[in-house]
Amino acid sequence: MSAPVTVYEPFRAGLPPLGSYLRSLWARRSFISEFSRSELREQHYGSVFGQLWLVLNPLLLSGVYFLLIYIIGGQSDATRYGHLTASLFLFYLISNSLTGGVKSITAGQRLILNTAFPRVMLPISASVIALFKFIPTLFIFFIMRTFLGLEYSWNMFWAIPVLLIALLMGLGMAILISCINVYFRDIASFLPYMTRSLLYLSPILYQASDLTGELKRFEIVNPIFYLLDAWSQVMVYAQAPDLFSLAHALIWALAIFFIGTYFFLSRERDFAVRL
């Protein structure tokens, strides 16, 4: 018998058949779960100290930032500390999606070269890992806000749609930056500076109402500005978020997700050559 012949066709940018692609992705949902769990075990998430550090790291940062705010501003209270901690926890959800997603494709080089599967599974797994890391901090925040004496109300259920928007935005960012990193490897080196700049430009160390009129015009270009503001209103002040804040965050999340997904899927067949 003659040996099988493999034909390599030139790469053409374009979307794959979305129906079969999504079915293939859904059929491998258990792989995404197990792959995410294996990555978490590698990062010692399964140990007591590993889970403890997930909570201690943002808590210690919020304590340091709160001390700086108190020294510089001279006035602080329990509400301000609650805002700082809640916003920092949600920021870490998006930040972990970015840092996990940036090298998800390049780090999975052997898997990509030897196995046929939807490549978007890798940045999705990075977002799942970020969610697993976020869940313990959410429980800790509820305990902390109880000790701070912050009020509870039914408006806090608005946290569910806000969190879903944050997950969608984090996933879109992970998909987009993982694809960019295939072509521009230096993006991974610049990412820490980008996330740090995003931290300072977002209402975390300060509240959105603290901005002056000249700076308010730049709020709309920050994709997570109104998202963090809505999260603070819900989780700290137990108030319904402003609908403009939700709409702004949702539009940004959908735009980043669809642009990132289109760019990723249209270039997915080129990854094996680039790696």
ChimeraX attribute file (.defattr): number of C-alpha atoms within 10 A of each C-alpha:
attribute: neighborCount
match mode: 1-to-1
recipient: residues
	/A:1	3
	/A:2	4
	/A:3	5
	/A:4	6
	/A:5	6
	/A:6	6
	/A:7	6
	/A:8	6
	/A:9	6
	/A:10	8
	/A:11	11
	/A:12	10
	/A:13	13
	/A:14	14
	/A:15	16
	/A:16	13
	/A:17	8
	/A:18	10
	/A:19	9
	/A:20	10
	/A:21	15
	/A:22	12
	/A:23	10
	/A:24	13
	/A:25	18
	/A:26	14
	/A:27	11
	/A:28	14
	/A:29	13
	/A:30	11
	/A:31	14
	/A:32	20
	/A:33	14
	/A:34	12
	/A:35	18
	/A:36	21
	/A:37	18
	/A:38	15
	/A:39	14
	/A:40	17
	/A:41	13
	/A:42	10
	/A:43	12
	/A:44	14
	/A:45	20
	/A:46	13
	/A:47	10
	/A:48	9
	/A:49	12
	/A:50	15
	/A:51	16
	/A:52	13
	/A:53	14
	/A:54	16
	/A:55	21
	/A:56	15
	/A:57	11
	/A:58	18
	/A:59	20
	/A:60	13
	/A:61	14
	/A:62	23
	/A:63	15
	/A:64	12
	/A:65	17
	/A:66	20
	/A:67	15
	/A:68	13
	/A:69	17
	/A:70	13
	/A:71	11
	/A:72	9
	/A:73	9
	/A:74	9
	/A:75	9
	/A:76	13
	/A:77	10
	/A:78	14
	/A:79	16
	/A:80	19
	/A:81	21
	/A:82	23
	/A:83	25
	/A:84	24
	/A:85	28
	/A:86	26
	/A:87	27
	/A:88	21
	/A:89	22
	/A:90	23
	/A:91	24
	/A:92	20
	/A:93	23
	/A:94	26
	/A:95	25
	/A:96	23
	/A:97	29
	/A:98	29
	/A:99	22
	/A:100	22
	/A:101	32
	/A:102	28
	/A:103	24
	/A:104	26
	/A:105	26
	/A:106	21
	/A:107	13
	/A:108	13
	/A:109	15
	/A:110	12
	/A:111	13
	/A:112	18
	/A:113	12
	/A:114	9
	/A:115	9
	/A:116	8
	/A:117	14
	/A:118	17
	/A:119	21
	/A:120	19
	/A:121	20
	/A:122	26
	/A:123	29
	/A:124	23
	/A:125	26
	/A:126	28
	/A:127	31
	/A:128	23
	/A:129	24
	/A:130	26
	/A:131	18
	/A:132	16
	/A:133	20
	/A:134	20
	/A:135	14
	/A:136	14
	/A:137	24
	/A:138	15
	/A:139	11
	/A:140	14
	/A:141	19
	/A:142	17
	/A:143	11
	/A:144	14
	/A:145	21
	/A:146	12
	/A:147	10
	/A:148	14
	/A:149	10
	/A:150	16
	/A:151	12
	/A:152	16
	/A:153	12
	/A:154	10
	/A:155	15
	/A:156	18
	/A:157	14
	/A:158	18
	/A:159	19
	/A:160	12
	/A:161	13
	/A:162	21
	/A:163	15
	/A:164	13
	/A:165	21
	/A:166	23
	/A:167	21
	/A:168	20
	/A:169	27
	/A:170	30
	/A:171	27
	/A:172	29
	/A:173	26
	/A:174	34
	/A:175	35
	/A:176	24
	/A:177	26
	/A:178	29
	/A:179	26
	/A:180	20
	/A:181	18
	/A:182	21
	/A:183	12
	/A:184	11
	/A:185	14
	/A:186	11
	/A:187	17
	/A:188	19
	/A:189	10
	/A:190	10
	/A:191	16
	/A:192	14
	/A:193	11
	/A:194	13
	/A:195	18
	/A:196	11
	/A:197	11
	/A:198	18
	/A:199	19
	/A:200	11
	/A:201	16
	/A:202	22
	/A:203	25
	/A:204	26
	/A:205	21
	/A:206	16
	/A:207	16
	/A:208	18
	/A:209	9
	/A:210	10
	/A:211	13
	/A:212	9
	/A:213	8
	/A:214	7
	/A:215	9
	/A:216	12
	/A:217	10
	/A:218	11
	/A:219	16
	/A:220	14
	/A:221	10
	/A:222	15
	/A:223	20
	/A:224	27
	/A:225	22
	/A:226	24
	/A:227	29
	/A:228	27
	/A:229	23
	/A:230	26
	/A:231	29
	/A:232	28
	/A:233	19
	/A:234	25
	/A:235	27
	/A:236	26
	/A:237	19
	/A:238	20
	/A:239	20
	/A:240	18
	/A:241	23
	/A:242	13
	/A:243	10
	/A:244	11
	/A:245	19
	/A:246	20
	/A:247	14
	/A:248	18
	/A:249	26
	/A:250	23
	/A:251	14
	/A:252	21
	/A:253	24
	/A:254	15
	/A:255	15
	/A:256	22
	/A:257	21
	/A:258	14
	/A:259	14
	/A:260	22
	/A:261	21
	/A:262	16
	/A:263	18
	/A:264	23
	/A:265	21
	/A:266	15
	/A:267	18
	/A:268	19
	/A:269	19
	/A:270	16
	/A:271	18
	/A:272	15
	/A:273	8
	/A:274	10
	/A:275	15
